[in-house]
Amino acid sequence: MLVGIKDGRFFLGNFYCMDKQGNIILQDAVEYRCIRRSPASPVEQRGLGLILIPFSCRISCHVDCSVEEQLSLLSL
């Protein structure tokens, strides 16, 4: 799962769970952030492990899964 937050950082990790308030916990997460505000600026990354991303900070969520998993989700 790739999660973007309001300050421009992105977190990539394995979805672990979501609570009633919409907070997301990612496992084996890596943080990505731009060093400068230009489009061609280098991206810095660091490993974080298990993290909680508050609902109030989240601006985007993207889930990567196989075609078979997508089809099974459609049947729900």
Residue frames relative to the residue before (quaternion, step in Angstrom):
aa qw qx qy qz dx dy dz
M 1.0000 0.0000 0.0000 0.0000 0.00 0.00 0.00
L 0.1857 -0.7538 0.6234 0.0932 3.54 -1.05 0.85
V 0.0426 -0.8099 0.5841 -0.0327 3.59 -0.66 1.15
G 0.1870 -0.7727 0.5996 0.0920 3.57 -0.89 1.02
I 0.1613 -0.7834 0.5920 0.0989 3.56 -1.08 0.72
K 0.7518 -0.4759 0.2573 0.3771 3.54 -1.33 0.45
D 0.7087 0.4660 -0.2862 0.4459 3.63 0.99 -0.65
G 0.6606 -0.5520 0.2948 0.4147 3.61 1.25 0.27
R 0.5643 0.5926 -0.3991 0.4137 3.59 1.22 -0.10
F 0.1970 -0.7459 0.6239 0.1247 3.53 -1.32 0.46
F 0.1647 -0.7685 0.6121 0.0873 3.53 -1.13 0.72
L 0.1103 -0.7774 0.6185 0.0288 3.55 -0.87 1.02
G 0.2923 0.7528 -0.5444 0.2271 3.56 -0.73 1.07
N 0.6073 -0.5302 0.4398 0.3959 3.52 -1.35 -0.04
F 0.4635 -0.6727 0.5029 0.2825 3.56 -0.85 1.01
Y 0.1718 -0.7919 0.5804 0.0802 3.57 -0.83 1.02
C 0.7422 -0.3033 0.2024 0.5623 3.60 0.84 -0.96
M 0.2305 -0.7174 0.6356 0.1679 3.51 -1.45 0.15
D 0.3054 -0.7650 0.5352 0.1871 3.58 -0.89 0.87
K 0.7509 -0.4073 0.2773 0.4397 3.59 -1.33 0.04
Q 0.6801 0.4943 -0.2821 0.4621 3.59 1.12 -0.65
G 0.5570 -0.6304 0.3797 0.3849 3.61 1.25 -0.14
N 0.4176 0.6779 -0.4882 0.3574 3.59 1.25 0.26
I 0.2399 -0.7784 0.5688 0.1144 3.57 -1.00 0.85
I 0.1710 -0.7489 0.6305 0.1112 3.54 -1.08 0.79
L 0.1214 -0.7792 0.6139 0.0348 3.53 -0.87 1.07
Q 0.2697 -0.7474 0.5922 0.1343 3.53 -1.10 0.83
D 0.8280 0.1180 -0.1331 0.5318 3.60 -1.08 0.76
A 0.2135 0.8295 -0.4854 0.1751 3.57 1.03 0.86
V 0.1519 -0.7385 0.6511 0.0872 3.51 -1.29 0.65
E 0.2849 -0.7547 0.5710 0.1521 3.57 -0.92 0.97
Y 0.0948 -0.7673 0.6330 0.0406 3.56 -1.04 0.88
R 0.1136 0.7852 -0.6036 0.0790 3.57 -0.94 0.90
C 0.4713 -0.6531 0.5151 0.2931 3.55 -1.17 0.67
I 0.4495 -0.6917 0.4985 0.2663 3.54 -0.98 0.87
R 0.7745 0.1220 -0.0635 0.6174 3.59 1.07 -0.79
R 0.5734 -0.6339 0.4156 0.3108 3.59 -1.24 0.35
S 0.5127 0.6358 -0.4374 0.3764 3.63 1.18 0.26
P 0.6356 -0.5734 0.3592 0.3718 3.63 -1.12 0.61
A 0.7502 0.3820 -0.2125 0.4962 3.61 1.03 -0.72
S 0.3847 0.7454 -0.4770 0.2623 3.59 1.21 0.31
P 0.5543 -0.6137 0.4403 0.3498 3.58 -1.11 0.61
V 0.3447 -0.7253 0.5629 0.1957 3.54 -1.21 0.60
E 0.2455 -0.7581 0.5912 0.1247 3.53 -0.91 0.99
Q 0.0642 -0.8059 0.5875 0.0362 3.58 -1.00 0.73
R 0.0140 0.7834 -0.6213 -0.0032 3.55 -1.25 0.52
G 0.4617 -0.6825 0.5010 0.2645 3.55 -1.07 0.77
L 0.1643 -0.8205 0.5449 0.0533 3.56 -0.92 0.94
G 0.4082 -0.6986 0.4961 0.3149 3.60 1.02 -0.65
L 0.7867 -0.2395 0.2260 0.5222 3.60 -0.84 -1.04
I 0.0644 0.8162 -0.5689 0.0778 3.61 -0.64 1.09
L 0.2906 -0.7130 0.6094 0.1894 3.53 -1.30 0.48
I 0.1401 -0.7757 0.6122 0.0620 3.56 -0.85 1.00
P 0.3551 -0.7610 0.4995 0.2129 3.61 -0.47 1.16
F 0.6016 -0.5779 0.4242 0.3524 3.55 -1.13 0.74
S 0.6664 0.5387 -0.3053 0.4153 3.59 0.95 -0.87
C 0.6913 0.4698 -0.2740 0.4757 3.62 1.18 -0.45
R 0.6158 0.6086 -0.3311 0.3752 3.57 1.16 -0.62
I 0.1049 -0.7951 0.5938 0.0644 3.57 -1.01 0.87
S 0.8105 0.0369 -0.0233 0.5842 3.61 1.18 -0.42
C 0.0692 -0.7621 0.6427 0.0368 3.52 -1.30 0.57
H 0.0085 -0.7819 0.6231 -0.0173 3.55 -0.91 0.93
V 0.1614 -0.7844 0.5953 0.0665 3.53 -0.91 1.00
D 0.2038 -0.7650 0.6025 0.1007 3.53 -0.92 0.98
C 0.1909 0.7716 -0.5873 0.1528 3.57 -0.69 1.09
S 0.6290 -0.5567 0.3979 0.3689 3.55 -1.30 0.37
V 0.6705 -0.4838 0.3737 0.4204 3.58 -1.29 0.28
E 0.6367 0.5331 -0.3300 0.4490 3.59 0.98 -0.80
E 0.6551 0.4995 -0.3080 0.4758 3.59 0.99 -0.82
Q 0.6360 0.5248 -0.3301 0.4594 3.59 1.01 -0.75
L 0.6601 0.5020 -0.3041 0.4688 3.58 0.97 -0.83
S 0.6560 0.4978 -0.3249 0.4651 3.60 0.99 -0.74
L 0.6232 0.5273 -0.3432 0.4646 3.62 1.10 -0.61
L 0.6181 0.5580 -0.3436 0.4342 3.61 1.08 -0.64
S 0.6607 0.5189 -0.3072 0.4470 3.57 1.13 -0.59
L 0.5210 0.6447 -0.4203 0.3692 3.63 1.22 -0.18
